[in-house]
Amino acid sequence: MISATHVAPHVALYDLHPPLDDFRSEVLHGLMQPQKFFSPKFLYDKRGAELFDAICTLDEYYLTRTEMAILRTHASEIAELIGDGALIEFGSGSSQKIRILLDAMPQLPTYVALDISKQHLQESCLDLVAAYPGLETIAICTDYTQPIALPKIPHLQAKHKVGFFPGSSIGNLEPNEAVKFLRNAATLLQPKGSLLIGVDLKKSKEILEPAYNDAKGISADFALNILVRMNRELNADFNLNQFRYDAFYNPIGRIEMYIVSLADQVVHLDGTEISFKKDETLRTEYSYKYSTEEFQDLARSAGFVSQHVWTDAAQLFSVHYLSLV
Ligand SMILES: C[S@@+](CC[C@H](N)C(=O)[O-])C[C@H]1O[C@@H](n2cnc3c(N)ncnc32)[C@H](O)[C@@H]1O
């Protein structure tokens, strides 16, 4: 494992960021498929992270406020389950939800934040230690869909490791990828680790669709921002006026999000030509929804057993506490 940069007295940053070449080759691979697609992990450059934070405050986006309310309501019960373990957050973003847990566990010594967006990760961890002085914070810039090795540091050796994966980000992975992610997480958290994970529940499309396609157009800006990122970082020439955003609920159990071409057109990316037909779609994200039982089955197939499930009164969202058998 590479060594850390100490960006503040209690913040160590390990940079395992995938190089620009990976972004270019993964994006080109996706754009060459019959159904063009991107991995949602590319949506979070600095602007993407800001837009995602703005989405979290929208009336239509019930997910963030509902999950935070569940965490607040059950914080002391969750704190008891975690004990003096080390918390490891996958996709820590602005590190806001973790504060609910930290407020309930002032004794917690170590927090590990994993995120692919390095600048946002670093800034969020600095904000966090300013609010929680003394909390040993380890920031690791990495892709959590790949196997991850934690740094060999004493804080993490003999601890009960508890993963935290909020935001229903598990829903962005296809079910087979979700099982793979959970198996990787199990390897990282073993021998007796646990995982606290937020999972969005199935519900009517009248609630779901506006959450992913809001009236102010921020979800659209968030998706279309990847075209801006490719223009800037990959020497591409996407014309933003020639694309729109769309999101709908597929009754197989997922929201599907797309960028739609408004015309027949050719785009260039680092010298490679990419053709779009009018109305052709480019998939940016799925967001799978699970009943409690469906998610417990998925977790079981990755070696986790369910210890607790908390939901809100309206049955919009679930938070599961899973443990390794
Ligand atoms: C939907 S946001 C969730 C942020 C926060 N955990 C929450 O629940 O509000 C997803 C976060 O995960 C990060 N992310 C997305 N895909 C990732 C990946 N494959 N590896 C590491 N981080 C990833 C993004 O940079 C972003 O900060």
PDBQT file of the ligand as one rigid body, heavy atoms in Angstrom, charges set to zero:
ROOT
HETATM    1  C1  LIG A 401     -24.659   9.352  -4.066  1.00  0.00    +0.000 C 
HETATM    2  S1  LIG A 401     -23.224  10.077  -3.339  1.00  0.00    +0.000 S 
HETATM    3  C2  LIG A 401     -23.500   9.645  -1.653  1.00  0.00    +0.000 C 
HETATM    4  C3  LIG A 401     -22.770  10.506  -0.697  1.00  0.00    +0.000 C 
HETATM    5  C4  LIG A 401     -23.085  10.239   0.759  1.00  0.00    +0.000 C 
HETATM    6  N1  LIG A 401     -22.549   8.947   1.188  1.00  0.00    +0.000 N 
HETATM    7  C5  LIG A 401     -24.571  10.295   1.014  1.00  0.00    +0.000 C 
HETATM    8  O1  LIG A 401     -25.178   9.261   1.275  1.00  0.00    +0.000 OA
HETATM    9  O2  LIG A 401     -25.133  11.388   0.929  1.00  0.00    +0.000 OA
HETATM   10  C6  LIG A 401     -22.041   8.951  -3.860  1.00  0.00    +0.000 C 
HETATM   11  C7  LIG A 401     -20.621   9.233  -3.410  1.00  0.00    +0.000 C 
HETATM   12  O3  LIG A 401     -19.876   8.068  -3.703  1.00  0.00    +0.000 OA
HETATM   13  C8  LIG A 401     -18.751   8.381  -4.489  1.00  0.00    +0.000 C 
HETATM   14  N2  LIG A 401     -18.594   7.272  -5.434  1.00  0.00    +0.000 N 
HETATM   15  C9  LIG A 401     -19.412   6.916  -6.446  1.00  0.00    +0.000 A 
HETATM   16  N3  LIG A 401     -18.964   5.803  -7.049  1.00  0.00    +0.000 NA
HETATM   17  C10 LIG A 401     -17.814   5.464  -6.399  1.00  0.00    +0.000 A 
HETATM   18  C11 LIG A 401     -16.885   4.416  -6.544  1.00  0.00    +0.000 A 
HETATM   19  N4  LIG A 401     -17.034   3.475  -7.488  1.00  0.00    +0.000 N 
HETATM   20  N5  LIG A 401     -15.850   4.365  -5.693  1.00  0.00    +0.000 NA
HETATM   21  C12 LIG A 401     -15.665   5.304  -4.718  1.00  0.00    +0.000 A 
HETATM   22  N6  LIG A 401     -16.531   6.332  -4.533  1.00  0.00    +0.000 NA
HETATM   23  C13 LIG A 401     -17.586   6.407  -5.363  1.00  0.00    +0.000 A 
HETATM   24  C14 LIG A 401     -19.050   9.700  -5.159  1.00  0.00    +0.000 C 
HETATM   25  O4  LIG A 401     -17.863  10.430  -5.427  1.00  0.00    +0.000 OA
HETATM   26  C15 LIG A 401     -19.958  10.376  -4.139  1.00  0.00    +0.000 C 
HETATM   27  O5  LIG A 401     -19.234  11.153  -3.222  1.00  0.00    +0.000 OA
ENDROOT
TORSDOF 0
